[in-house]
């Protein structure tokens, strides 16, 4: 969830150093300016990975799986 390809990060094929090098090369040459990436990363953390969001996810998990009375 934290990785949004081209915005907050990217993926590469497991155990494939060449693919990793290609992804790094693409990020250092073609991807959005670093400040935009930084802002997008901060926004993701602030909205998805905070105590309120975690509490809501836990509440939904419990309510969604408990029988209604």
Residue pairs with C-beta under 8 A, 6 or more apart in sequence:
1 48
2 8
2 9
2 44
2 45
2 48
2 49
3 9
3 10
3 11
4 40
4 44
5 11
6 31
6 32
7 32
7 37
7 40
8 37
8 40
8 41
8 44
9 41
10 23
10 26
10 27
10 31
11 23
12 19
12 20
12 22
12 23
13 19
31 37
32 40
47 53
